[in-house]
Amino acid sequence: MKPKVALCNFFDDIEQLKAFALDNDFSGVDWSFNMEEFPSSPLEETRWVEHLSALKPLEVRYHCPFIKVDLGHEDSYRVLSAVNLFQHVIRLVSKTNGKFLTLHVGLGHNTTRILSWERTITNLRNLVQYGADRSVKVCLENLAWGWTSKPNLFEKLIRRTGAGMTFDIGHAQACESVSNQYFSPEDFVSPHPDRVHNAHIYHTEISGLGHVPPDGIEDIKERLDILRQIGCLWWVIEIRDAEKLLWTKQIVDDYIEKAFPVKVSDVSVNNHP
């Protein structure tokens, strides 16, 4: 099977997003929640679910890029708030029949001192189970900084919580543990290759510039090879500039065409009249 190539919800208008996706041969949408536009009542939730249904037949998976919202914060009130928020998100995803939700540990913080390792594991494990009870696979994404930027700690978080994985190949390129050559990008996924359900595709992340597209296939080929080898088939090009997005998609499409050749099955000929 070939990977499905998806884009982010970088248009505010959902019909414009759908038209852009279909016109440019995308297979799905990685929908990032906006906390400022979060449905807060049953009526708003119903309208939101109806709103998202306009994206059919595109597959939709979900993403929580919530800044400084952590399951393991030292402040118990903030932890409770985070748990309630993520549970609310899971219920929303379930109502859309969504199957995958990506979240983070430590996003937006510049220190892990305000986070508890054991509290993070306990609450993430509970959230994974909460999602499983509603047929939603909760996945943890590797970041460019913090615990999840270190493959050895990322592996422990995955193993001890039962979470799925979202492999961000740009964060893997940018993180210190890879840039100093102590680890390689493959080390993020090799301990649990069967748990990698999603991938975020771009070259690297640079402070002040954000997600940087590849200049050519050689920038990302080795990391795409990893995805092919482990069988991850959901590839989100996580770039929100249309021109850079389509440039990267052409590179990815060319790679897929060469790396995933079509197998021609034997065709039986029916000779009966």
N, C-alpha and C positions, 0 to 999 in steps of 0.2 A: 504494500500500500504506500501511496505517496503522502507526504505531509500535507495537512491543511494549512494554508497561509492566511493569517488573520491580521486585522488592523485594529488600532485603538479607536475609541469613540471620540475622535478629535474634532468632529463637527457637532455643534449644539443642536442643529436640526436633524432629527432622526431619519427623515426621508432623504435628506441630502447625504447623510452617512451611508444609508443603504444603497442609494444610486451610485455613489462613488465606489463602494465596495463591489457591486455587481459589474459596473462598467470596467473595472480594473481587475476583474477575475480573482477577487478575494473570496475565501470560503467561509469566513467567520469574523466575529467581532469580539475583542477582549474589552469588556465593558468595565470601566473604572467608575466606582461610586464617587459622587461629589457630596461631601458631608453637608454643604450649604443647601443642597437641593434634595435632602433625604426625606422620603415620605414619612410623616409622623402620625398619621391616623389611618384607620382601616379604609376609609374612602380614598385617601391619597395613595395607599398601597395598591388598591384595586386599579386605580387609574394608571399607576406606574407600571403594573404588570401588563395592562392593555397597551400602554405606550410601547413597551419593549416588544410586544408581539408583532409590531410593524416590521421588525427586522427579519422575520421569516421570509425565505427559507434558510437564511444564514444561521450557522451555529453560533451561539453566544456563550462565552465563559466570562467569569467575573473576577474583579480585582479590587482590593482595598488599599489604595495608596494613602492611608491615613497617617498624617504627620503627628508624631509623639503620642500615638494611641497604643499603649502597650499592655499586654496581658500579665507582665511581670514587674510592673512599676512598684517601687518601694512604698508609694502612697496607696493605701488600701482603697480609698475612695476612687482614685483614678483607675485602679484595677477593676473595680466593680463596674464603673462606667464603660470601660473597654469591653469587658465580658458581655454586658448587656447590648452594646452596640454591635459586636460581632455576631451575637446570637440573633439579633434583629436582621442583620444582613443575610445570615443563613436562611432564616425563614422566608425572606423576600426571594432569594435565589431559588429556594424550593418551590415557591408559588409559580415561578416561571418555568418549572421543570429543568432548571439549570443543574449541572452535575459537578461543576468545578469552581472553587473559590480560592484565590491567591491572597495571602496576607504576609505581613512582615513582623520581624522582631527588631526593635531599635531604630525604626525609620525616623529620621529627623533629629535624633539625638547626637551629640558629639562626645558622649561618654556612656559607658555601660554601668557606671557606679550607682546610678539611680535605679538599676534593674536587679531583680533577684533571679538567679539562674534556676533554682528549684521552683520558685513560684511560676516562672515562665513555663517550665516543663509541665507542671501540674495543670495550669490553666489551659495551655495549648492542647494537652492530651484530652482534657474534658471537652474542649471545643471541637476537636477532631471527632470525638464520639457523638457530640451534639449534631454535627453535620452528617455523620454516617447514619444516624437515626432518621434523617430527613433526605437521605440519598444524595448528599452533597459531599464531595471529596474536598477537604480542606488541605491546601498545599502551602508550604512555606517557601518563600523566595530567598535566594542568596543576595545579599547586598554588597556594596563596594566597601563598606566599613562596618565594624562591629562583630558580634559573635558569628553571624551568618556569612561573614566574609572570610572566615577561616574554615577550610574544609573539614578539619578534625572536629571542630565544635558544631558545625552545620550537621555533620553526620550524627553526632550524639543527639542533637535536637530532633532529627528525623527518627532515629531509632527509638528514642525514649518516649516519643509522643504518638508514633504511628502516622504522622502527617505524610501527605504526598509532597512532591517537590515541583517547584517551578524553577527551571535553570535559566538564569539570566546571563547570557554569554558576554554581554557588555560589562556587567558588574564583575564577572569572573576575570575579565581582561584588566579591569581597572584596579582591583583590590591589591593591597600591599603583599599579601601572602603569595600571590602569583607573580607580581612584578619583581619581587626579590628572588624569585625562582625557588622558593622553599617548597611550594606546591605548584601543580599545574591545573588548568581548568578542568581536566578530566577527573581530578581528585574530588570535585564537588559531587559527582554523580556515580563514580565507580562503586562505592559501597552498596548503593541501593538503586541500580539502574531500572528496576521494574517499578519504582515509585515516581519516576520522572514523567509527569503527565502534561507539562506545558513548558514551552521555551520562549524566552524573550530575545529577539534578534536585533542587533545593531553592533557596531564595532566596539566602542568603548564609551565611558562616561567621563567627561572632563568638567571640572568645576567652572561655572560661568557659561559653559556651552551646552551642558546637558548631554543628551544621547547623540553620539557622533556616528554618522553612517560610514560604511566601509568605502574606501576608494575603489576597491575591486575585490574579486573573490578571494584572493590570497590573504586578505585581512581577516577573513572569518572562516575560511575553508576547514581548518583543523577543528574548529569548534562545531561546525555543521557536521563534520564527519563523526564527531562524538554522538550527536543527536541521532544520526542515521544508525550508528552501531548499536545504540541502546533501544532503538525503536520508538523514540518520542516523535509523535506525528501531529502535534499542535504547535505551530510556529507563529508567534506574534511578532510582526515587525514593529517594534516599540519606538516609533518615530512619528512625531506629530506635525511635521512640516510636509505638505503634500508632495512637493518636488523631491525632497530627500527620501521620502517614503517610497515613491515610485521608482526612484533610482535603485534603492536597496532591493525592492521587490524584483526588479529585472535581474539583479545579480543572484538572488535566491532562486528565482524561477529557472535560470540557466543551470544553476547547480543541481536542482531537483531533476531537470530533464536528463542530465548526464548521470547522476548518482542513483536514480530510481528508474531504470529502463523499463519500458512496458514489456511484459511477458506475453507473447502470443500463444494462446492455448491451441491445442489441436482442435480443429473444427470438424465435426462429423457431418457427413453429407447424407441427407435423407434421400434415397433413390426411389422412394415410393411415390407414385403419381398422386 
